[in-house]
Amino acid sequence: MITITIIAIIILQGQDASMVALNVLFQLLFGLVVGIAIAVAIVWVLKKVGNKLPEGMLLLVVLSVSVLSYAFSTYLGGNGYLSCYLTGIILGNSSIPKKENIVTLFDSIDWLAQIMIFFLLGLMADPILLPATILPALALTAFLLFVARPAAVFAIFPWFKPNGVRNNWRKGLFISWAGIRGAASIVFVFISLAAGLTLQVDLFSLIFMVALFSILLQGSLFVPVAKRLGLVDEQGDYLLSFNDFQEQSERTFFEIEADEFAIITGRALRDINLGPNLLVVFIKREGESLPARGNTVIEPGDTLVISGIAYDGETSTDISQMAIEETSSWANKHIRDLGLPEDVLIVSIERGKQTITPKGDVEILPGDRLMMFGWDR
């Protein structure tokens, strides 16, 4: 936005300063309104019909929305980059169907775009002029790394309080260090040239050297700086930091309901051997969530929320789905009366929007969908 504003000021030289300010204001206003409005609308639509769309169609819809956000804002005189950015931010932080696949697609597009941008930079940079830009590039890199980036980060960083906790200065320093110069800087050069500006220096060669120094210095010291600042958690699961990939974490959560006949009912948690990889996180009792303590006694009706290691999918399995029709021989029968082979197990029963835990006295009804392990259809 700052780059585009400066370009606009240069192009509109000689005009009233108030006109320039008004132009910038309109760009910000239309960019904000269009970006947020389109994002909110598409999130609402996807939550309603996203699960009904084929996966390929859903990906195309989101991709088209990003293009629409940029184009419509630009058409109205707003800042298309700001609009598209806001649309992406809102979509990325919203709970929409099949989000993981959408993120994977855009991640691939992002890598492809970066490769193309750096390829174009290599074509545009003049090798003969590169040695002359070494000292200016070093000075510019130092200014960005030790002055501009920290100033920008610490101007807004303290205002963010994740989980109600104020961010500390170590995280701020690390974020300042992590701002590697690259694709964005190259795009700004292309924007300047596309605006028809006459440049007195070879910006492509200068940006090439800045990007190179940034990658060599910041990129190579990325992990050592994080360790030095005490921000490396060797035991933590980094996937839990991203709401798109939390389901890929090695740990998963499941529930166990304790009725009056359950073997765990009436026993303290310390007396129940769940194995080394299972942990009772909390207990749901009469609408309340109780922390799991060693002396907590399990009562009839309690639901235990347990954390465990998720299945990694490396071992071959035979899990299939069976739809129960009116004419099915299993319809209106209890699970214990089905005579299932010893190597076959009903994992779950989907009945409408309800998921039922399969037990011997559960009756199979027409319309049910059974998840089967070891069932050869």
N, C-alpha and C positions, 0 to 999 in steps of 0.2 A: 504494500500500500504506500509506503514512504517513497519507494522508487518511482511508482506511477505518479505520485504527487509532484515529485521533483521534475519529472519529465514534463508534466502538464505546465508547471511554472515556467520552464525553459521555452516551451512551445508558445505559450501565451504571453511572452515578454512584450511589454509595451501596453498591455491591456490593464484595466483597472484591477487592483489587488483584490477588491471585493468580489469581482467576478471569478477570480481563481479560487477564493475561499468558498464561494457559493458552489462552484463546480465540485470541489472536494467534498463539501457537505452533502450534496445530492448523491455523489458516488457512495459515500458511507451509508446514507439513509436507505437508498434503494438496495444496496448490497445486503445490509442487515435484514431488512423487511423481507426481501425475496428469498434469501437463504433460509431464514428461520421458518417462513410460511411454507415453503416447499417441503422442508424437512419434516415439520410437524404433520403436514397432510399425508406424506408418503408413509410415515411411521404408522399413522392411524389406519391407512388402507392395508398395509402389510400385516398388521395385527389382525385385521378382519379376514383377509382372503389369502394371506401369504402361504398358509399350509395347504391351500387348495391348488396353488400354482405349481407346475413342474419346476424342478430345480433350475434347469437351464433358462426357463422363462423368468424366474425370479431374479437371476443374476442380470439378465438383460434389462429388466425393469429398473433395478438400482443403478446400473450403468447409465441408462437413458436419463434418469432423474438427475444425475450429476451433471450431464451435459445440458439438460434443460435449465438447471439452476444457473449455470454460467451464462448461457445464451439469453435467457429471459431478462436477467439482471442487466446485461450489457445492452440489450435492446431498449430497456427503459432508461438508460443513462446511468445505471449503477455500476458498482465495481464487481465484475463477474468473478474475479479471483476470491474476493471476500465472501461472496454469496456461495460459491461452490465449497469453500473451506468450511463455512458454518453448516452447510447441509451435511457434509461429511462428518463433522464433529458430532452433530446431533444424532445422525444415523448410527455412528460408531458407538455411542453411549446409550443407545436404546435397545430394549429387548425385542428383537424381531425374529421371525421364524428362519431357521437354517442360516443363522448369522455366521457361523464358523466358515461355511462354504463361501459366503459372500466376501468375508475378510480374506480368505485364501486367494480368491480371484483378483481382488484389488491389490493384494500384495504382489502377485505375479505381474500385474499391469504396472505397478510402481517400479519393480525391478527392471522391466523392459524399458520403461520411459527413462530411467536413470542411465541404462546402458546406451540408449540412443543419444541422450544429451551429452554424455562424455565422449561418445564417438564423434559427434558433431564438433565438440570442443577441440578434439585432436585434429580434425580437418581444418578448423579455422585458425588455430594457433600457428604462428610462424616460428619455426625452430631457430631461424637466424636472430630473431628478436628476443628469444627467451633469456639468454645470458644478461641482457641489459635490464631485465625486469626482476632479477634475483633480489637485489637490495630493496627496491620498493616493495616487492612481495613479502619479504621478511618483515619489513616495518609494518606493513598493513596487517599481516598475520598476528604480529605481537600486539598491535593496537586492538584488534578484534578479540584476541584471546584474553588479554589482561585488563582491558578497559571497557570496551563497548559491550561485550557479552556479559561480563559480571554486573555491569551497571544496569543492563536491561533485566537480567534475571532477578537481582536483589530489589529492583523497583517494584516487582509484582509478586515475587516468590513468597514473602512473609504473609501475604494475605490469604494464601491457601492453607487450610487446616484439615488435612485428611483425618477422618475419625475424631475430629475435635481437637487434634494435637497440632500445635504450631510446628512448622518445618524448622529444622535446625540449620545452622550455617554450613555444616559439612555437606548436606544434600545440595544446598545452593551452590557451593563451590564445584561439586561434581557435575551438576547440570550445566554450569558455566563452561566447564572443561569439555563436556560432551558435545558442544555445538560445532561439529565438524563442518567446515566450509565445503561446498560441492555443488550439487545440482541446482539448488535455488539461486546461487550466485550466477551460475551460467545462464539460467533462464532470464535473470534480470538484464544481462548483457544483450540477449536476443531481443528483449522488450525495448531496450534503448535503441538498438539498430532499427527495429521495425517502426519506431516512432519517427525515424528520419533524422536523428541527431547526428551532427558531425563531430567525431571524436578526434582529439589531438593525440591520444595515446592508443596503443594496441591493447584494448581491454581483454581480448581473448588470451593473449600471451600472459598478461598480468594475472588474470583469474586462474589460468592454468597453473601458474607457479604457486599462487595462494592455496588452491585446492591441493596441490602436491605437498606443500609444507604442512598443511593442516592434517592431511591423512598420515604423513610420516610422524609428526610430532604428537598430535592428539590421539590418533588411532593406535599407535604403538604403545603409548603410555596409558591407555584407557583402563586396563585392569589394574596396573600398579597404583594408579591414582585412587581407584575405588578401594583397594586394600589399605592404602595409606590413610584414607579418611575413615576407615572402619565401616565401610558400607557393603561388605561382601558377607553374605550369609551362606555358608557352605552347606547347611542342612536344609535351607528353605527351598520351597518349590516355586520357581519364578513364574510358572504358568498361572499361579493363583493371583498374580498381579494384573492379569488381563481377563476381563469378563468374557472375552470371546473364546478363551481356551481353558476355562476352569474345569470343563468336563474331561480335559486330557490329563489332569493331574493324576499322579499315581495313587492317590487316596480317593475313596468314595464314601458315601454315607448311605446307610439303610436303616430300616426300622424293624424292631421285633416287639410284638405285643405279648404281654404276659397275662394269660388268663389264670383262673384259680387252679387249674390242673397243670400249669407249666412247671417244669423242673426248677426254674429259677425263682418262682414265686415264693416269698417268705424268707429269702436268703439275702444276706448283705453282699454288696458288690465285691468286697474283698474275698469272699468265699466262692465266687464264681470264676472258673477258669475259662477265659475266652480265647486263650492263645496269645502268642507274643505280638501279633500284628493287628489285634482288635482292641478298640478303646471305646468305652461308653462315654459319649460326650455330654449328654444331658438326658433327663427323663421327663416325658410329658405325662402329667398327672392332673386330671380334672381341670384341663384348660390352662394349667401353669407349666412352665419349664423350670425344672429343678436341676441345679448342677450335680454332676455325678461325683459322689464322695465314696470312699471305701466303706464307711459305716452306713450308707444309704441302703435301706431294706426295700426290696422289690415287692410291691403290692399288686393284687389282682386289678387288672385294667390299666396298669402302667404300660407306656410305650417307650422302649429304649431306643435312642438314636445312637447308632454305633458307627465309628469310623474304622475303615479297613483298607487294605491294599487292593486297588482295582485290578481286574483281570487285564493282562497286557496283550492278549490276542495272539500271542506267538504260537500257542498250541492249537492245532486244527480241531474244530468243533463242528457239530452238525445241529445247528439251531434253526428251526423253521417255524412258520406260522400256519395255523390251521383255522379256517373259518367254519363254524358249526351251522349247517343248514337245517331246515325243518325236517328233512328226510335223513339226516345223519343218524347213524346208529348210536352215537354218543349223546344225542339230544335228550334232555330231561332225565339224565342219569347222574348219580353221585360219582365222584372221582374214584372212590374205593371200589365201585362196581364195574369199572371199565376194564379191569383185567390187563393193565398195562404191563409190558415186558419189564424185566428188572433193569435193563439198560435205557429205559425211556422215562423221562420226567417232564411233567407239566410245570414250567417255570413261572408263568403268570397267566391271568385271564383278564382280557380287556372287555368290559361290558359297558358300551357307550363311552362316557368320559371317565368311567370308574375302572381302576385296576384292582383286581381281587387276588389275594394270596391263595394259591391252591391248597386246599386241605381235603382230607378224605370225605368229609360230610358236605362239601360244596357241590351244588347241583349245576351241571352244564346245561345252559339254555341256548335255544336257537338265537343266532346273532352274535354269540360270543366269539372272540378271537383268542386262540390258545397259542402261547409261545411254548414250543416243544423242544426239548433237548434229546437228541438221539433218535428222533422219529423219522423214518424213511418213508416219505410220501410216495 
